Amino acid sequence: MATGMELLRRWQQQQHPPKKSLTAVDPACLDETQAPTAEGVRFADLEPPELLRLHSTSDACWIVIDGRVLDVTSYLGRHPGGVESISRLAGRDATRAFAAARHSQAAIWQCRDYDIGAVHDAVQLRKAAVVTARHRERIRKLEKWLER
């Protein structure tokens, strides 16, 4: 008869089978943050401040408000204060500027729609950077296709 610990171990193995080891030969197995982007950047090597600096353009606009990173790229053209009011703060902490603008409660709540993680959560920000890089690549391909 199996002991309680042995039964627990068997149950855990059934619930969480051992993962296959990653190999450098099979790129499909690589963690997405390890794979280089089209620009040759590996997000796994970057810390949050570097990730923020990479996302300081109109193609990828991240800002920090109250310790939370917001990807406001899709909001740039809709901002009532204009694109410039956000893009000048892209890739940086915009908390003071946001507070000084005296935004409405609705604007404050709307920030949640663009929240991608805490400024110190490197893992979450790296995942978001991968998604952003994918979006950029799709846009580039679409632009090339439309130019034909």
ZADRENSE-550052 format. One record per residue: residue in one letter; residue number from 1; x, y, z of N, C-alpha, C in turn. Coordinates in pm, 1 decimal. Layout:
% residues N
+------+-----+----------+----------+----------+----------+----------+----------+----------+----------+----------+
: code : pos :       nu :       nv :       nw :      cau :      cav :      caw :       cu :       cv :       cw :
+------+-----+----------+----------+----------+----------+----------+----------+----------+----------+----------+
:    a : NUM :        X :        Y :        Z :        X :        Y :        Z :        X :        Y :        Z :
...
+------+-----+----------+----------+----------+----------+----------+----------+----------+----------+----------+
//
This chain:
% residues 148
+------+-----+----------+----------+----------+----------+----------+----------+----------+----------+----------+
: code : pos :       nu :       nv :       nw :      cau :      cav :      caw :       cu :       cv :       cw :
+------+-----+----------+----------+----------+----------+----------+----------+----------+----------+----------+
:    m :   1 :     84.6 :   -117.6 :      0.0 :      0.0 :      0.0 :      0.0 :     89.7 :    124.6 :      0.0 :
:    a :   2 :     50.1 :    224.2 :    -79.9 :    127.9 :    346.9 :    -94.5 :    104.9 :    439.2 :     24.8 :
:    t :   3 :    210.6 :    508.9 :     63.4 :    199.2 :    605.4 :    172.9 :    132.6 :    732.4 :    121.6 :
:    g :   4 :     93.6 :    818.6 :    213.3 :     29.8 :    944.9 :    176.5 :    120.0 :   1032.1 :     90.7 :
:    m :   5 :    249.9 :   1036.0 :    125.5 :    344.1 :   1118.1 :     50.0 :    362.5 :   1064.7 :    -92.6 :
:    e :   6 :    366.4 :    932.5 :   -104.7 :    382.7 :    873.0 :   -236.6 :    260.1 :    901.0 :   -323.3 :
:    l :   7 :    142.1 :    890.2 :   -265.9 :     20.0 :    921.8 :   -340.1 :     19.1 :   1068.2 :   -383.7 :
:    l :   8 :     63.4 :   1156.3 :   -296.3 :     70.2 :   1297.7 :   -328.4 :    167.9 :   1321.3 :   -444.3 :
:    r :   9 :    282.6 :   1256.3 :   -439.9 :    381.9 :   1270.4 :   -546.0 :    326.1 :   1222.0 :   -679.4 :
:    r :  10 :    257.0 :   1108.0 :   -679.6 :    197.0 :   1054.6 :   -802.6 :     92.8 :   1151.4 :   -858.2 :
:    w :  11 :     11.1 :   1204.9 :   -769.0 :    -92.7 :   1299.0 :   -811.4 :    -29.4 :   1424.2 :   -873.1 :
:    q :  12 :     76.9 :   1473.6 :   -810.5 :    143.7 :   1592.5 :   -863.0 :    204.6 :   1564.7 :  -1000.3 :
:    q :  13 :    259.6 :   1446.1 :  -1020.0 :    317.1 :   1412.4 :  -1149.6 :    209.8 :   1404.6 :  -1257.2 :
:    q :  14 :     91.4 :   1355.9 :  -1219.9 :    -17.8 :   1350.5 :  -1316.4 :    -68.2 :   1490.2 :  -1350.0 :
:    q :  15 :    -75.8 :   1576.3 :  -1250.6 :   -124.2 :   1712.1 :  -1272.2 :    -21.4 :   1798.7 :  -1343.2 :
:    h :  16 :    103.5 :   1778.4 :  -1312.4 :    212.9 :   1859.2 :  -1367.1 :    323.5 :   1768.0 :  -1418.1 :
:    p :  17 :    306.4 :   1710.5 :  -1537.6 :    410.6 :   1621.5 :  -1588.5 :    540.4 :   1699.3 :  -1610.2 :
:    p :  18 :    655.1 :   1631.6 :  -1599.5 :    782.5 :   1700.8 :  -1618.3 :    789.5 :   1762.6 :  -1757.2 :
:    k :  19 :    843.5 :   1883.6 :  -1763.1 :    854.8 :   1954.0 :  -1890.9 :    974.1 :   1900.2 :  -1967.6 :
:    k :  20 :    960.1 :   1903.1 :  -2099.6 :   1071.6 :   1861.9 :  -2184.7 :   1180.2 :   1966.8 :  -2172.4 :
:    s :  21 :   1302.6 :   1923.1 :  -2179.4 :   1412.4 :   2018.6 :  -2168.5 :   1422.4 :   2101.0 :  -2296.7 :
:    l :  22 :   1459.1 :   2226.4 :  -2280.4 :   1474.3 :   2314.3 :  -2395.2 :   1610.2 :   2290.3 :  -2458.4 :
:    t :  23 :   1612.8 :   2292.5 :  -2588.3 :   1740.0 :   2275.5 :  -2657.4 :   1763.1 :   2395.7 :  -2747.2 :
:    a :  24 :   1887.2 :   2430.1 :  -2767.6 :   1921.4 :   2541.8 :  -2855.0 :   1894.2 :   2506.4 :  -3000.8 :
:    v :  25 :   1883.6 :   2379.0 :  -3031.3 :   1863.3 :   2335.4 :  -3168.5 :   1720.6 :   2361.9 :  -3214.4 :
:    d :  26 :   1626.8 :   2349.9 :  -3124.4 :   1486.3 :   2365.1 :  -3160.4 :   1435.1 :   2502.6 :  -3117.0 :
:    p :  27 :   1432.4 :   2603.2 :  -3206.7 :   1389.9 :   2737.3 :  -3168.0 :   1243.0 :   2744.1 :  -3129.0 :
:    a :  28 :   1163.1 :   2648.3 :  -3171.6 :   1021.9 :   2649.0 :  -3135.1 :   1003.2 :   2628.3 :  -2985.3 :
:    c :  29 :   1101.8 :   2568.3 :  -2919.9 :   1092.4 :   2542.8 :  -2776.6 :   1136.9 :   2660.9 :  -2691.8 :
:    l :  30 :   1201.3 :   2758.0 :  -2753.5 :   1255.3 :   2869.3 :  -2676.1 :   1145.3 :   2953.9 :  -2614.3 :
:    d :  31 :   1172.3 :   3003.6 :  -2497.7 :   1085.5 :   3102.8 :  -2436.0 :   1085.1 :   3223.4 :  -2528.2 :
:    e :  32 :    968.3 :   3282.3 :  -2551.7 :    958.4 :   3391.7 :  -2647.6 :   1043.4 :   3512.3 :  -2610.3 :
:    t :  33 :   1068.2 :   3534.0 :  -2482.8 :   1150.8 :   3648.2 :  -2445.2 :   1297.7 :   3623.1 :  -2475.1 :
:    q :  34 :   1335.3 :   3496.6 :  -2497.8 :   1473.5 :   3461.9 :  -2529.5 :   1504.2 :   3482.4 :  -2677.4 :
:    a :  35 :   1402.7 :   3468.1 :  -2762.1 :   1423.6 :   3479.2 :  -2905.8 :   1443.2 :   3625.4 :  -2945.1 :
:    p :  36 :   1538.9 :   3654.4 :  -3031.9 :   1559.5 :   3792.8 :  -3073.3 :   1446.7 :   3841.3 :  -3164.0 :
:    t :  37 :   1414.2 :   3969.4 :  -3155.1 :   1312.4 :   4029.3 :  -3240.3 :   1374.2 :   4063.3 :  -3374.9 :
:    a :  38 :   1293.6 :   4124.1 :  -3462.8 :   1343.6 :   4165.5 :  -3593.6 :   1457.6 :   4265.9 :  -3578.9 :
:    e :  39 :   1454.8 :   4344.4 :  -3472.0 :   1560.2 :   4442.9 :  -3448.1 :   1682.6 :   4379.4 :  -3381.1 :
:    g :  40 :   1675.3 :   4251.0 :  -3348.3 :   1786.8 :   4182.3 :  -3285.3 :   1791.0 :   4198.4 :  -3134.4 :
:    v :  41 :   1682.0 :   4242.8 :  -3074.2 :   1676.7 :   4264.1 :  -2929.4 :   1625.5 :   4137.7 :  -2862.0 :
:    r :  42 :   1691.6 :   4098.7 :  -2753.9 :   1642.2 :   3987.6 :  -2671.3 :   1587.5 :   4048.0 :  -2543.7 :
:    f :  43 :   1457.7 :   4041.5 :  -2526.0 :   1394.5 :   4105.2 :  -2411.3 :   1434.6 :   4042.0 :  -2278.8 :
:    a :  44 :   1476.5 :   3915.7 :  -2281.6 :   1517.9 :   3848.5 :  -2158.8 :   1640.8 :   3914.5 :  -2097.8 :
:    d :  45 :   1717.8 :   3984.7 :  -2179.8 :   1839.7 :   4050.3 :  -2131.5 :   1813.2 :   4188.5 :  -2072.5 :
:    l :  46 :   1692.1 :   4239.1 :  -2087.8 :   1663.2 :   4377.3 :  -2050.1 :   1588.2 :   4387.8 :  -1918.3 :
:    e :  47 :   1620.4 :   4491.6 :  -1844.4 :   1551.3 :   4523.6 :  -1719.6 :   1441.8 :   4627.1 :  -1749.8 :
:    p :  48 :   1346.3 :   4645.6 :  -1658.3 :   1234.4 :   4736.9 :  -1683.8 :   1272.4 :   4876.9 :  -1734.3 :
:    p :  49 :   1373.9 :   4945.2 :  -1678.9 :   1404.9 :   5078.1 :  -1733.2 :   1445.7 :   5073.7 :  -1881.0 :
:    e :  50 :   1518.9 :   4969.1 :  -1918.1 :   1559.9 :   4955.2 :  -2058.3 :   1439.8 :   4923.6 :  -2146.7 :
:    l :  51 :   1348.8 :   4840.3 :  -2096.2 :   1227.5 :   4808.5 :  -2171.8 :   1144.5 :   4935.2 :  -2194.6 :
:    l :  52 :   1136.0 :   5018.0 :  -2091.8 :   1061.6 :   5144.0 :  -2106.2 :   1125.2 :   5232.7 :  -2212.8 :
:    r :  53 :   1255.4 :   5245.8 :  -2210.5 :   1323.8 :   5330.2 :  -2309.0 :   1303.9 :   5279.2 :  -2451.5 :
:    l :  54 :   1294.2 :   5147.7 :  -2468.3 :   1269.5 :   5091.1 :  -2600.6 :   1131.0 :   5127.4 :  -2653.0 :
:    h :  55 :   1039.5 :   5154.4 :  -2563.5 :    901.0 :   5182.4 :  -2601.7 :    870.8 :   5330.3 :  -2581.9 :
:    s :  56 :    945.0 :   5412.6 :  -2653.3 :    930.1 :   5557.2 :  -2639.5 :    904.4 :   5624.8 :  -2773.8 :
:    t :  57 :    838.3 :   5552.4 :  -2863.8 :    805.2 :   5607.3 :  -2994.8 :    654.7 :   5600.0 :  -3017.1 :
:    s :  58 :    608.8 :   5656.4 :  -3126.9 :    465.9 :   5649.0 :  -3156.2 :    424.2 :   5508.3 :  -3198.4 :
:    d :  59 :    520.8 :   5425.2 :  -3240.0 :    492.1 :   5285.0 :  -3273.7 :    473.2 :   5199.1 :  -3150.1 :
:    a :  60 :    537.0 :   5238.1 :  -3041.6 :    528.8 :   5164.6 :  -2915.3 :    550.2 :   5265.9 :  -2803.8 :
:    c :  61 :    441.3 :   5309.5 :  -2745.5 :    446.8 :   5416.9 :  -2646.1 :    402.9 :   5365.3 :  -2509.2 :
:    w :  62 :    500.4 :   5349.3 :  -2420.3 :    472.4 :   5308.3 :  -2282.8 :    503.1 :   5425.3 :  -2190.9 :
:    i :  63 :    418.1 :   5443.2 :  -2090.3 :    443.9 :   5543.0 :  -1986.4 :    419.8 :   5478.8 :  -1851.0 :
:    v :  64 :    472.1 :   5541.3 :  -1745.9 :    452.0 :   5491.6 :  -1609.6 :    367.6 :   5594.0 :  -1534.4 :
:    i :  65 :    260.8 :   5545.3 :  -1472.3 :    177.5 :   5629.3 :  -1386.3 :    155.7 :   5552.9 :  -1256.9 :
:    d :  66 :    196.1 :   5614.4 :  -1147.7 :    181.4 :   5554.4 :  -1014.3 :    237.4 :   5412.9 :  -1005.5 :
:    g :  67 :    353.0 :   5391.0 :  -1066.5 :    418.8 :   5261.3 :  -1056.2 :    365.2 :   5153.9 :  -1149.3 :
:    r :  68 :    269.0 :   5189.5 :  -1234.2 :    212.5 :   5095.0 :  -1330.0 :    254.3 :   5136.1 :  -1470.6 :
:    v :  69 :    291.0 :   5039.7 :  -1553.1 :    329.2 :   5068.1 :  -1691.1 :    205.0 :   5057.8 :  -1778.4 :
:    l :  70 :    183.3 :   5160.7 :  -1858.8 :     68.2 :   5164.8 :  -1948.5 :    118.3 :   5166.3 :  -2092.6 :
:    d :  71 :     61.1 :   5081.4 :  -2176.5 :     90.2 :   5084.5 :  -2319.4 :    -18.9 :   5168.8 :  -2383.9 :
:    v :  72 :     11.8 :   5294.8 :  -2407.9 :    -87.4 :   5390.5 :  -2459.0 :    -74.3 :   5412.8 :  -2609.2 :
:    t :  73 :     -7.0 :   5324.0 :  -2677.4 :     14.2 :   5338.2 :  -2821.4 :   -117.4 :   5357.3 :  -2895.4 :
:    s :  74 :   -214.8 :   5274.1 :  -2866.3 :   -342.5 :   5280.5 :  -2937.9 :   -426.5 :   5401.5 :  -2897.1 :
:    y :  75 :   -390.4 :   5466.6 :  -2788.1 :   -467.1 :   5580.9 :  -2738.1 :   -411.7 :   5715.4 :  -2785.9 :
:    l :  76 :   -292.0 :   5716.3 :  -2841.0 :   -226.2 :   5841.4 :  -2876.9 :   -314.2 :   5934.0 :  -2960.3 :
:    g :  77 :   -372.3 :   5883.7 :  -3065.4 :   -453.4 :   5966.1 :  -3155.1 :   -585.4 :   6011.0 :  -3096.7 :
:    r :  78 :   -629.0 :   5948.3 :  -2988.6 :   -758.2 :   5982.8 :  -2927.4 :   -744.2 :   6071.1 :  -2805.0 :
:    h :  79 :   -623.4 :   6096.1 :  -2759.6 :   -604.3 :   6173.4 :  -2637.7 :   -649.8 :   6318.4 :  -2659.3 :
:    p :  80 :   -738.3 :   6369.3 :  -2573.6 :   -789.4 :   6506.1 :  -2591.2 :   -680.2 :   6613.1 :  -2588.6 :
:    g :  81 :   -571.1 :   6587.2 :  -2519.8 :   -461.3 :   6683.1 :  -2513.0 :   -366.3 :   6674.5 :  -2630.7 :
:    g :  82 :   -392.1 :   6582.6 :  -2721.6 :   -307.6 :   6567.3 :  -2839.9 :   -199.4 :   6462.8 :  -2820.9 :
:    v :  83 :   -144.6 :   6420.4 :  -2931.4 :    -40.6 :   6317.5 :  -2932.4 :     83.3 :   6365.2 :  -2856.9 :
:    e :  84 :    119.8 :   6488.8 :  -2876.2 :    242.8 :   6542.7 :  -2818.5 :    243.1 :   6537.8 :  -2666.2 :
:    s :  85 :    127.7 :   6559.2 :  -2604.9 :    123.3 :   6561.4 :  -2458.0 :    162.9 :   6427.4 :  -2396.9 :
:    i :  86 :    137.7 :   6318.5 :  -2468.0 :    178.1 :   6186.4 :  -2418.4 :    315.1 :   6148.0 :  -2473.0 :
:    s :  87 :    336.6 :   6170.0 :  -2602.1 :    459.8 :   6120.4 :  -2663.7 :    585.5 :   6185.8 :  -2605.9 :
:    r :  88 :    575.6 :   6305.8 :  -2551.8 :    694.6 :   6367.1 :  -2490.1 :    733.1 :   6296.8 :  -2360.7 :
:    l :  89 :    641.1 :   6218.8 :  -2303.9 :    667.9 :   6144.9 :  -2180.7 :    688.8 :   5995.0 :  -2205.7 :
:    a :  90 :    686.8 :   5954.8 :  -2331.3 :    698.8 :   5812.6 :  -2366.0 :    828.8 :   5753.7 :  -2313.2 :
:    g :  91 :    816.8 :   5634.8 :  -2255.0 :    933.8 :   5565.7 :  -2202.3 :    979.7 :   5617.0 :  -2067.8 :
:    r :  92 :    897.2 :   5700.4 :  -2002.9 :    937.8 :   5760.3 :  -1874.7 :    821.4 :   5759.5 :  -1775.6 :
:    d :  93 :    850.4 :   5806.7 :  -1655.7 :    748.6 :   5820.1 :  -1551.9 :    668.3 :   5946.9 :  -1577.9 :
:    a :  94 :    538.4 :   5931.0 :  -1599.0 :    450.1 :   6043.1 :  -1630.2 :    356.7 :   6076.2 :  -1513.9 :
:    t :  95 :    386.6 :   6025.7 :  -1395.1 :    297.7 :   6041.7 :  -1280.7 :    273.1 :   6188.8 :  -1248.0 :
:    r :  96 :    378.4 :   6267.2 :  -1239.6 :    361.7 :   6408.9 :  -1202.3 :    283.7 :   6485.2 :  -1308.0 :
:    a :  97 :    313.2 :   6461.4 :  -1434.5 :    241.4 :   6529.9 :  -1542.3 :     94.3 :   6489.2 :  -1544.1 :
:    f :  98 :     68.0 :   6361.7 :  -1517.5 :    -70.1 :   6311.9 :  -1514.0 :   -146.8 :   6378.7 :  -1400.7 :
:    a :  99 :    -85.2 :   6388.8 :  -1283.5 :   -149.9 :   6452.5 :  -1168.5 :   -170.7 :   6601.9 :  -1193.3 :
:    a : 100 :    -72.5 :   6667.0 :  -1254.9 :    -81.7 :   6810.5 :  -1280.4 :   -193.6 :   6843.4 :  -1379.1 :
:    a : 101 :   -226.5 :   6751.4 :  -1466.8 :   -331.3 :   6774.4 :  -1566.2 :   -471.4 :   6763.9 :  -1506.4 :
:    r : 102 :   -479.0 :   6718.2 :  -1381.8 :   -607.5 :   6704.5 :  -1312.1 :   -711.1 :   6629.2 :  -1395.8 :
:    h : 103 :   -677.1 :   6505.7 :  -1427.3 :   -766.4 :   6421.3 :  -1507.5 :   -892.8 :   6387.6 :  -1430.6 :
:    s : 104 :   -998.4 :   6362.5 :  -1505.5 :  -1125.9 :   6322.7 :  -1445.9 :  -1114.5 :   6181.7 :  -1389.1 :
:    q : 105 :  -1211.7 :   6144.2 :  -1308.5 :  -1214.4 :   6007.6 :  -1254.0 :  -1227.4 :   5906.1 :  -1367.1 :
:    a : 106 :  -1302.2 :   5941.1 :  -1470.5 :  -1318.5 :   5851.0 :  -1585.1 :  -1183.9 :   5827.1 :  -1654.5 :
:    a : 107 :  -1102.6 :   5931.4 :  -1666.7 :   -970.5 :   5917.1 :  -1728.9 :   -880.4 :   5829.0 :  -1643.2 :
:    i : 108 :   -892.4 :   5845.2 :  -1513.0 :   -811.9 :   5763.1 :  -1421.4 :   -851.9 :   5616.3 :  -1434.9 :
:    w : 109 :   -981.2 :   5590.0 :  -1442.2 :  -1028.6 :   5452.4 :  -1459.1 :   -986.3 :   5396.6 :  -1594.6 :
:    q : 110 :   -984.1 :   5482.1 :  -1695.5 :   -947.7 :   5437.7 :  -1829.4 :   -803.3 :   5388.0 :  -1835.1 :
:    c : 111 :   -720.3 :   5435.0 :  -1745.7 :   -580.6 :   5389.0 :  -1741.2 :   -573.0 :   5238.1 :  -1723.9 :
:    r : 112 :   -669.5 :   5181.5 :  -1657.1 :   -670.0 :   5035.9 :  -1635.1 :   -674.9 :   4959.1 :  -1766.8 :
:    d : 113 :   -737.0 :   5019.1 :  -1868.7 :   -748.8 :   4952.1 :  -1998.5 :   -613.1 :   4934.7 :  -2066.4 :
:    y : 114 :   -516.6 :   5015.1 :  -2028.6 :   -386.4 :   5014.1 :  -2093.9 :   -275.4 :   4959.3 :  -2004.4 :
:    d : 115 :   -310.6 :   4916.4 :  -1885.3 :   -214.5 :   4866.9 :  -1786.4 :   -155.3 :   4733.9 :  -1831.1 :
:    i : 116 :    -21.4 :   4727.5 :  -1834.3 :     43.9 :   4601.1 :  -1871.4 :    124.5 :   4541.6 :  -1756.4 :
:    g : 117 :    134.2 :   4611.1 :  -1644.5 :    203.0 :   4553.4 :  -1529.9 :    273.1 :   4656.6 :  -1444.4 :
:    a : 118 :    319.2 :   4610.3 :  -1329.7 :    392.9 :   4696.7 :  -1237.3 :    530.9 :   4726.0 :  -1295.4 :
:    v : 119 :    582.7 :   4842.7 :  -1265.4 :    710.6 :   4885.6 :  -1321.4 :    825.5 :   4793.8 :  -1278.3 :
:    h : 120 :    812.8 :   4727.2 :  -1165.4 :    919.1 :   4637.8 :  -1117.2 :    898.7 :   4492.7 :  -1159.7 :
:    d : 121 :    788.3 :   4461.7 :  -1230.9 :    758.4 :   4324.5 :  -1273.2 :    822.6 :   4296.9 :  -1410.0 :
:    a : 122 :    949.2 :   4263.4 :  -1407.0 :   1026.5 :   4244.5 :  -1529.9 :    968.5 :   4134.4 :  -1618.3 :
:    v : 123 :    922.4 :   4027.4 :  -1559.5 :    869.3 :   3914.9 :  -1637.9 :    748.3 :   3959.0 :  -1718.6 :
:    q : 124 :    655.3 :   4026.4 :  -1653.7 :    534.0 :   4071.8 :  -1722.1 :    567.1 :   4174.3 :  -1830.9 :
:    l : 125 :    659.4 :   4264.1 :  -1803.5 :    696.2 :   4366.0 :  -1901.9 :    767.2 :   4303.1 :  -2021.7 :
:    r : 126 :    847.1 :   4200.7 :  -1997.2 :    913.2 :   4131.8 :  -2109.0 :    810.5 :   4063.9 :  -2198.2 :
:    k : 127 :    709.4 :   4002.2 :  -2136.8 :    603.1 :   3939.1 :  -2216.1 :    528.3 :   4043.6 :  -2298.3 :
:    a : 128 :    499.5 :   4157.1 :  -2237.9 :    431.2 :   4264.9 :  -2309.8 :    518.6 :   4317.4 :  -2423.4 :
:    a : 129 :    649.1 :   4322.4 :  -2402.0 :    741.6 :   4368.4 :  -2506.4 :    739.6 :   4273.6 :  -2625.5 :
:    v : 130 :    728.4 :   4144.4 :  -2600.0 :    719.7 :   4046.4 :  -2708.5 :    593.5 :   4070.6 :  -2789.6 :
:    v : 131 :    481.9 :   4092.0 :  -2722.0 :    355.2 :   4118.0 :  -2790.5 :    365.4 :   4245.4 :  -2874.1 :
:    t : 132 :    424.4 :   4348.9 :  -2817.6 :    441.4 :   4475.1 :  -2889.6 :    529.4 :   4455.6 :  -3012.8 :
:    a : 133 :    636.7 :   4380.2 :  -2998.7 :    725.3 :   4354.6 :  -3112.4 :    651.6 :   4279.1 :  -3222.9 :
:    r : 134 :    568.1 :   4184.4 :  -3184.3 :    488.0 :   4111.1 :  -3282.8 :    394.0 :   4206.4 :  -3357.4 :
:    h : 135 :    331.3 :   4295.6 :  -3282.8 :    239.0 :   4390.9 :  -3345.2 :    313.2 :   4480.9 :  -3443.9 :
:    r : 136 :    430.1 :   4529.2 :  -3403.5 :    510.7 :   4613.1 :  -3492.5 :    544.7 :   4539.3 :  -3621.1 :
:    e : 137 :    584.7 :   4413.4 :  -3606.6 :    621.5 :   4333.5 :  -3723.4 :    501.3 :   4313.9 :  -3815.5 :
:    r : 138 :    385.1 :   4288.2 :  -3759.9 :    263.9 :   4272.9 :  -3842.0 :    231.7 :   4401.9 :  -3916.3 :
:    i : 139 :    247.5 :   4514.0 :  -3849.3 :    220.4 :   4643.1 :  -3912.6 :    318.2 :   4667.1 :  -4027.1 :
:    r : 140 :    445.3 :   4636.9 :  -4005.7 :    544.8 :   4653.0 :  -4112.6 :    510.0 :   4566.7 :  -4233.6 :
:    k : 141 :    471.4 :   4442.1 :  -4209.3 :    434.5 :   4352.7 :  -4319.6 :    311.9 :   4405.2 :  -4393.1 :
:    l : 142 :    215.1 :   4454.2 :  -4318.3 :     94.2 :   4508.1 :  -4379.7 :    126.4 :   4631.6 :  -4463.2 :
:    e : 143 :    212.2 :   4718.9 :  -4412.0 :    251.8 :   4838.0 :  -4487.2 :    323.4 :   4800.5 :  -4616.2 :
:    k : 144 :    410.3 :   4699.8 :  -4610.2 :    479.0 :   4653.1 :  -4730.8 :    378.4 :   4599.4 :  -4832.4 :
:    w : 145 :    283.0 :   4522.4 :  -4781.8 :    182.7 :   4463.9 :  -4868.5 :     97.7 :   4573.0 :  -4932.6 :
:    l : 146 :     63.1 :   4677.1 :  -4858.8 :    -18.2 :   4785.6 :  -4913.1 :     57.4 :   4870.1 :  -5014.9 :
:    e : 147 :    189.4 :   4873.7 :  -5006.0 :    270.7 :   4950.5 :  -5100.0 :    275.6 :   4889.2 :  -5238.1 :
:    r : 148 :    245.5 :   4760.1 :  -5247.5 :    250.5 :   4692.1 :  -5378.1 :    150.6 :   4746.0 :  -5474.9 :
+------+-----+----------+----------+----------+----------+----------+----------+----------+----------+----------+
//
